[in-house]
Each structure stands twice: as C-alpha cells, then as structure tokens.
Amino acid sequence: MNNIPSKATIEHIRTIYKKGTRVQLEYMDDVQAPPKGTKGTVQFVDDIGSIHVNWDNGSTLALAYGVDSASILSTSDED
C-alpha cells in the first residue's frame, strides 16, 4: 500500500505550507500528539509530504498529509 503523495501533490503542499506559516492543530492521529488547538510554525515539507511543525508547546511532531489536519492562521511572506 503506497500512501505517499505524488510529486505534484507534494509541490502543491509546499506552496500552501511554506516555512514560517502559522497553523493550529485540528486533528493528529498520534498518541503523542499535541492537544487540539495547539499552534505552531511550519518548518518545511519533506519528500513524502509530511508537514514539519515546531509546535508552541515544544513538540515537533509532523503532520501526516491526508491523515492529520491543521488550519492556517497566517501565511509566510517567504517565497
């Protein structure tokens, strides 16, 4: 079973979740997930589409594309 997004999808994710984008956690399928509502700052999107976030509570768990969800609070001005 291959759940890795296509290269085009990963590039699209990278345009939405640029470094510095602020997000708020809605759902994460992980027992060690930060609490719902935790805010954080996107660091990067890796080659399998995981969105790496530095959460304000100190956690660094990545969001799994297609599984976890977070809302965008503000976007980065970086290109």
VOLO-503213 format. One record per residue (C-alpha): residue in one letter; y, x, z. Coordinates in steps of 0.5 Angstrom, whole numbers, plus 500, padded with zeros to 3 digits. Each point is the difference from the previous one (the first is absolute). Layout:
N
a;Y;X;Z $
...
***
This chain:
79
m;500;500;500 $
n;507;503;498 $
n;506;497;503 $
i;504;506;498 $
p;506;497;496 $
s;502;502;493 $
k;505;506;499 $
a;505;495;497 $
t;499;496;506 $
i;501;506;505 $
e;506;502;496 $
h;503;493;501 $
i;498;500;507 $
r;504;507;501 $
t;506;496;496 $
i;500;495;506 $
y;499;504;506 $
k;504;506;499 $
k;501;506;505 $
g;505;497;505 $
t;498;493;499 $
r;500;496;507 $
v;494;495;501 $
q;498;495;505 $
l;492;499;501 $
e;498;493;499 $
y;492;502;500 $
m;496;506;500 $
d;492;500;500 $
d;499;505;505 $
v;498;500;508 $
q;506;506;501 $
a;505;496;496 $
p;507;500;503 $
p;502;493;502 $
k;502;495;495 $
g;508;500;499 $
t;500;508;501 $
k;505;503;496 $
g;499;507;496 $
t;503;504;495 $
v;496;502;494 $
q;498;507;498 $
f;496;500;494 $
v;495;496;496 $
d;493;504;499 $
d;496;501;494 $
i;496;494;502 $
g;506;495;501 $
s;500;501;508 $
i;507;499;502 $
h;501;505;506 $
v;505;498;505 $
n;503;503;506 $
w;500;494;505 $
d;505;500;505 $
n;495;499;506 $
g;498;507;498 $
s;494;498;496 $
t;499;503;493 $
l;494;495;497 $
a;501;499;493 $
l;500;493;497 $
a;494;499;495 $
y;502;497;494 $
g;497;493;499 $
v;498;499;507 $
d;506;501;504 $
s;507;498;500 $
a;507;501;502 $
s;506;497;498 $
i;506;505;497 $
l;506;500;505 $
s;504;504;496 $
t;499;505;494 $
s;501;507;499 $
d;506;503;496 $
e;496;506;497 $
d;497;500;493 $
***
